[in-house]
């Protein structure tokens, strides 16, 4: 089976040592969700009830583990809701990767 862009993305961040992603599924990221489902033994997906919580959780994860925190949300307002947590990571100098759909 051919690899998709989402497969390459998830394989790449797994190679970076990412083992947890916080986020909320949505239509704009269905391909990424499928890539995560196929690799659930390597990367754990923690579903949240609001995108803002995902960003704050990724920031806290980075603070307490020293690893790259990753948060994931769909496009539009889903991605916009990540800003507060991402700004918190910026102010604290923490490594956080934000992934959104189109």
PyMOL commands that place a pseudoatom at each C-alpha (Angstrom):
pseudoatom trace, name=CA, resn=UNK, resi=1, chain=A, elem=C, hetatm=0, pos=[0.000, 0.000, 0.000]
pseudoatom trace, name=CA, resn=UNK, resi=2, chain=A, elem=C, hetatm=0, pos=[1.227, 3.494, -0.836]
pseudoatom trace, name=CA, resn=UNK, resi=3, chain=A, elem=C, hetatm=0, pos=[2.107, 5.978, 1.870]
pseudoatom trace, name=CA, resn=UNK, resi=4, chain=A, elem=C, hetatm=0, pos=[0.066, 9.137, 2.211]
pseudoatom trace, name=CA, resn=UNK, resi=5, chain=A, elem=C, hetatm=0, pos=[1.319, 12.543, 3.314]
pseudoatom trace, name=CA, resn=UNK, resi=6, chain=A, elem=C, hetatm=0, pos=[-0.251, 11.871, 6.719]
pseudoatom trace, name=CA, resn=UNK, resi=7, chain=A, elem=C, hetatm=0, pos=[1.694, 8.596, 6.997]
pseudoatom trace, name=CA, resn=UNK, resi=8, chain=A, elem=C, hetatm=0, pos=[4.952, 10.427, 6.261]
pseudoatom trace, name=CA, resn=UNK, resi=9, chain=A, elem=C, hetatm=0, pos=[4.078, 13.150, 8.788]
pseudoatom trace, name=CA, resn=UNK, resi=10, chain=A, elem=C, hetatm=0, pos=[3.333, 10.713, 11.614]
pseudoatom trace, name=CA, resn=UNK, resi=11, chain=A, elem=C, hetatm=0, pos=[6.367, 8.531, 10.823]
pseudoatom trace, name=CA, resn=UNK, resi=12, chain=A, elem=C, hetatm=0, pos=[8.586, 11.626, 10.849]
pseudoatom trace, name=CA, resn=UNK, resi=13, chain=A, elem=C, hetatm=0, pos=[7.412, 12.922, 14.212]
pseudoatom trace, name=CA, resn=UNK, resi=14, chain=A, elem=C, hetatm=0, pos=[7.681, 9.400, 15.621]
pseudoatom trace, name=CA, resn=UNK, resi=15, chain=A, elem=C, hetatm=0, pos=[11.335, 9.393, 14.524]
pseudoatom trace, name=CA, resn=UNK, resi=16, chain=A, elem=C, hetatm=0, pos=[11.734, 12.686, 16.428]
pseudoatom trace, name=CA, resn=UNK, resi=17, chain=A, elem=C, hetatm=0, pos=[10.774, 10.809, 19.599]
pseudoatom trace, name=CA, resn=UNK, resi=18, chain=A, elem=C, hetatm=0, pos=[7.167, 11.960, 19.853]
pseudoatom trace, name=CA, resn=UNK, resi=19, chain=A, elem=C, hetatm=0, pos=[5.113, 9.337, 21.661]
pseudoatom trace, name=CA, resn=UNK, resi=20, chain=A, elem=C, hetatm=0, pos=[2.005, 11.335, 22.660]
pseudoatom trace, name=CA, resn=UNK, resi=21, chain=A, elem=C, hetatm=0, pos=[-0.272, 13.671, 20.687]
pseudoatom trace, name=CA, resn=UNK, resi=22, chain=A, elem=C, hetatm=0, pos=[-3.074, 15.652, 22.286]
pseudoatom trace, name=CA, resn=UNK, resi=23, chain=A, elem=C, hetatm=0, pos=[-5.976, 16.682, 20.117]
pseudoatom trace, name=CA, resn=UNK, resi=24, chain=A, elem=C, hetatm=0, pos=[-9.506, 16.618, 18.880]
pseudoatom trace, name=CA, resn=UNK, resi=25, chain=A, elem=C, hetatm=0, pos=[-10.523, 14.795, 15.689]
pseudoatom trace, name=CA, resn=UNK, resi=26, chain=A, elem=C, hetatm=0, pos=[-12.351, 16.558, 12.883]
pseudoatom trace, name=CA, resn=UNK, resi=27, chain=A, elem=C, hetatm=0, pos=[-13.040, 16.366, 9.168]
pseudoatom trace, name=CA, resn=UNK, resi=28, chain=A, elem=C, hetatm=0, pos=[-9.963, 18.373, 8.176]
pseudoatom trace, name=CA, resn=UNK, resi=29, chain=A, elem=C, hetatm=0, pos=[-7.573, 15.844, 9.741]
pseudoatom trace, name=CA, resn=UNK, resi=30, chain=A, elem=C, hetatm=0, pos=[-9.182, 12.490, 8.941]
pseudoatom trace, name=CA, resn=UNK, resi=31, chain=A, elem=C, hetatm=0, pos=[-6.063, 11.351, 7.093]
pseudoatom trace, name=CA, resn=UNK, resi=32, chain=A, elem=C, hetatm=0, pos=[-3.851, 12.171, 10.072]
pseudoatom trace, name=CA, resn=UNK, resi=33, chain=A, elem=C, hetatm=0, pos=[-6.247, 10.395, 12.428]
pseudoatom trace, name=CA, resn=UNK, resi=34, chain=A, elem=C, hetatm=0, pos=[-6.069, 7.276, 10.250]
pseudoatom trace, name=CA, resn=UNK, resi=35, chain=A, elem=C, hetatm=0, pos=[-2.269, 7.430, 10.207]
pseudoatom trace, name=CA, resn=UNK, resi=36, chain=A, elem=C, hetatm=0, pos=[-2.308, 7.687, 14.003]
pseudoatom trace, name=CA, resn=UNK, resi=37, chain=A, elem=C, hetatm=0, pos=[-4.728, 4.761, 14.272]
pseudoatom trace, name=CA, resn=UNK, resi=38, chain=A, elem=C, hetatm=0, pos=[-2.386, 2.588, 12.204]
pseudoatom trace, name=CA, resn=UNK, resi=39, chain=A, elem=C, hetatm=0, pos=[0.551, 3.541, 14.461]
pseudoatom trace, name=CA, resn=UNK, resi=40, chain=A, elem=C, hetatm=0, pos=[-1.163, 3.455, 17.844]
pseudoatom trace, name=CA, resn=UNK, resi=41, chain=A, elem=C, hetatm=0, pos=[1.521, 1.159, 19.238]
pseudoatom trace, name=CA, resn=UNK, resi=42, chain=A, elem=C, hetatm=0, pos=[4.124, 3.905, 18.601]
pseudoatom trace, name=CA, resn=UNK, resi=43, chain=A, elem=C, hetatm=0, pos=[2.202, 7.126, 19.254]
pseudoatom trace, name=CA, resn=UNK, resi=44, chain=A, elem=C, hetatm=0, pos=[-0.627, 7.492, 21.747]
pseudoatom trace, name=CA, resn=UNK, resi=45, chain=A, elem=C, hetatm=0, pos=[-3.434, 9.891, 20.831]
pseudoatom trace, name=CA, resn=UNK, resi=46, chain=A, elem=C, hetatm=0, pos=[-5.147, 11.559, 23.777]
pseudoatom trace, name=CA, resn=UNK, resi=47, chain=A, elem=C, hetatm=0, pos=[-8.510, 12.995, 22.784]
pseudoatom trace, name=CA, resn=UNK, resi=48, chain=A, elem=C, hetatm=0, pos=[-9.641, 16.157, 24.534]
pseudoatom trace, name=CA, resn=UNK, resi=49, chain=A, elem=C, hetatm=0, pos=[-13.010, 17.886, 24.719]
pseudoatom trace, name=CA, resn=UNK, resi=50, chain=A, elem=C, hetatm=0, pos=[-11.720, 21.261, 23.520]
pseudoatom trace, name=CA, resn=UNK, resi=51, chain=A, elem=C, hetatm=0, pos=[-8.788, 22.190, 21.302]
pseudoatom trace, name=CA, resn=UNK, resi=52, chain=A, elem=C, hetatm=0, pos=[-7.496, 24.748, 23.784]
pseudoatom trace, name=CA, resn=UNK, resi=53, chain=A, elem=C, hetatm=0, pos=[-7.031, 21.963, 26.327]
pseudoatom trace, name=CA, resn=UNK, resi=54, chain=A, elem=C, hetatm=0, pos=[-4.938, 20.043, 23.796]
pseudoatom trace, name=CA, resn=UNK, resi=55, chain=A, elem=C, hetatm=0, pos=[-2.547, 22.965, 23.378]
pseudoatom trace, name=CA, resn=UNK, resi=56, chain=A, elem=C, hetatm=0, pos=[-2.198, 23.507, 27.121]
pseudoatom trace, name=CA, resn=UNK, resi=57, chain=A, elem=C, hetatm=0, pos=[-1.660, 19.764, 27.633]
pseudoatom trace, name=CA, resn=UNK, resi=58, chain=A, elem=C, hetatm=0, pos=[1.058, 19.714, 24.958]
pseudoatom trace, name=CA, resn=UNK, resi=59, chain=A, elem=C, hetatm=0, pos=[2.738, 22.686, 26.644]
pseudoatom trace, name=CA, resn=UNK, resi=60, chain=A, elem=C, hetatm=0, pos=[2.558, 21.053, 30.080]
pseudoatom trace, name=CA, resn=UNK, resi=61, chain=A, elem=C, hetatm=0, pos=[3.868, 17.789, 28.628]
pseudoatom trace, name=CA, resn=UNK, resi=62, chain=A, elem=C, hetatm=0, pos=[6.860, 19.637, 27.177]
pseudoatom trace, name=CA, resn=UNK, resi=63, chain=A, elem=C, hetatm=0, pos=[7.493, 21.429, 30.486]
pseudoatom trace, name=CA, resn=UNK, resi=64, chain=A, elem=C, hetatm=0, pos=[7.459, 18.303, 32.619]
pseudoatom trace, name=CA, resn=UNK, resi=65, chain=A, elem=C, hetatm=0, pos=[9.104, 15.782, 30.302]
pseudoatom trace, name=CA, resn=UNK, resi=66, chain=A, elem=C, hetatm=0, pos=[11.513, 17.924, 28.299]
pseudoatom trace, name=CA, resn=UNK, resi=67, chain=A, elem=C, hetatm=0, pos=[10.165, 16.314, 25.109]
pseudoatom trace, name=CA, resn=UNK, resi=68, chain=A, elem=C, hetatm=0, pos=[8.420, 17.900, 22.153]
pseudoatom trace, name=CA, resn=UNK, resi=69, chain=A, elem=C, hetatm=0, pos=[4.738, 18.475, 22.928]
pseudoatom trace, name=CA, resn=UNK, resi=70, chain=A, elem=C, hetatm=0, pos=[2.356, 17.975, 20.014]
pseudoatom trace, name=CA, resn=UNK, resi=71, chain=A, elem=C, hetatm=0, pos=[-1.242, 19.110, 19.632]
pseudoatom trace, name=CA, resn=UNK, resi=72, chain=A, elem=C, hetatm=0, pos=[-3.625, 18.437, 16.778]
pseudoatom trace, name=CA, resn=UNK, resi=73, chain=A, elem=C, hetatm=0, pos=[-6.873, 20.094, 15.674]
pseudoatom trace, name=CA, resn=UNK, resi=74, chain=A, elem=C, hetatm=0, pos=[-8.993, 20.430, 12.590]
pseudoatom trace, name=CA, resn=UNK, resi=75, chain=A, elem=C, hetatm=0, pos=[-9.111, 23.519, 10.412]
pseudoatom trace, name=CA, resn=UNK, resi=76, chain=A, elem=C, hetatm=0, pos=[-10.808, 26.841, 11.017]
pseudoatom trace, name=CA, resn=UNK, resi=77, chain=A, elem=C, hetatm=0, pos=[-11.874, 27.542, 14.560]
pseudoatom trace, name=CA, resn=UNK, resi=78, chain=A, elem=C, hetatm=0, pos=[-10.390, 24.253, 15.744]
pseudoatom trace, name=CA, resn=UNK, resi=79, chain=A, elem=C, hetatm=0, pos=[-6.935, 25.488, 14.827]
pseudoatom trace, name=CA, resn=UNK, resi=80, chain=A, elem=C, hetatm=0, pos=[-7.652, 28.942, 16.167]
pseudoatom trace, name=CA, resn=UNK, resi=81, chain=A, elem=C, hetatm=0, pos=[-8.509, 27.530, 19.586]
pseudoatom trace, name=CA, resn=UNK, resi=82, chain=A, elem=C, hetatm=0, pos=[-4.929, 26.221, 19.868]
pseudoatom trace, name=CA, resn=UNK, resi=83, chain=A, elem=C, hetatm=0, pos=[-3.483, 29.736, 20.036]
pseudoatom trace, name=CA, resn=UNK, resi=84, chain=A, elem=C, hetatm=0, pos=[-3.734, 30.305, 23.802]
pseudoatom trace, name=CA, resn=UNK, resi=85, chain=A, elem=C, hetatm=0, pos=[-1.823, 27.140, 24.652]
pseudoatom trace, name=CA, resn=UNK, resi=86, chain=A, elem=C, hetatm=0, pos=[0.672, 27.770, 21.876]
pseudoatom trace, name=CA, resn=UNK, resi=87, chain=A, elem=C, hetatm=0, pos=[1.270, 31.288, 23.187]
pseudoatom trace, name=CA, resn=UNK, resi=88, chain=A, elem=C, hetatm=0, pos=[1.814, 29.847, 26.681]
pseudoatom trace, name=CA, resn=UNK, resi=89, chain=A, elem=C, hetatm=0, pos=[4.473, 27.540, 25.231]
pseudoatom trace, name=CA, resn=UNK, resi=90, chain=A, elem=C, hetatm=0, pos=[6.122, 30.486, 23.487]
pseudoatom trace, name=CA, resn=UNK, resi=91, chain=A, elem=C, hetatm=0, pos=[6.256, 32.545, 26.680]
pseudoatom trace, name=CA, resn=UNK, resi=92, chain=A, elem=C, hetatm=0, pos=[7.733, 29.628, 28.625]
pseudoatom trace, name=CA, resn=UNK, resi=93, chain=A, elem=C, hetatm=0, pos=[10.168, 28.688, 25.852]
pseudoatom trace, name=CA, resn=UNK, resi=94, chain=A, elem=C, hetatm=0, pos=[8.753, 25.179, 25.504]
pseudoatom trace, name=CA, resn=UNK, resi=95, chain=A, elem=C, hetatm=0, pos=[8.954, 23.084, 22.317]
pseudoatom trace, name=CA, resn=UNK, resi=96, chain=A, elem=C, hetatm=0, pos=[5.422, 22.540, 21.008]
pseudoatom trace, name=CA, resn=UNK, resi=97, chain=A, elem=C, hetatm=0, pos=[4.397, 21.444, 17.520]
pseudoatom trace, name=CA, resn=UNK, resi=98, chain=A, elem=C, hetatm=0, pos=[0.913, 22.464, 16.387]
pseudoatom trace, name=CA, resn=UNK, resi=99, chain=A, elem=C, hetatm=0, pos=[-0.706, 20.486, 13.577]
pseudoatom trace, name=CA, resn=UNK, resi=100, chain=A, elem=C, hetatm=0, pos=[-3.938, 21.646, 11.942]
pseudoatom trace, name=CA, resn=UNK, resi=101, chain=A, elem=C, hetatm=0, pos=[-5.989, 20.614, 8.952]
pseudoatom trace, name=CA, resn=UNK, resi=102, chain=A, elem=C, hetatm=0, pos=[-6.661, 22.633, 5.844]
for i in range(1, 102): cmd.bond("trace and resi %d" % i, "trace and resi %d" % (i + 1))
show_as sticks, trace
zoom trace
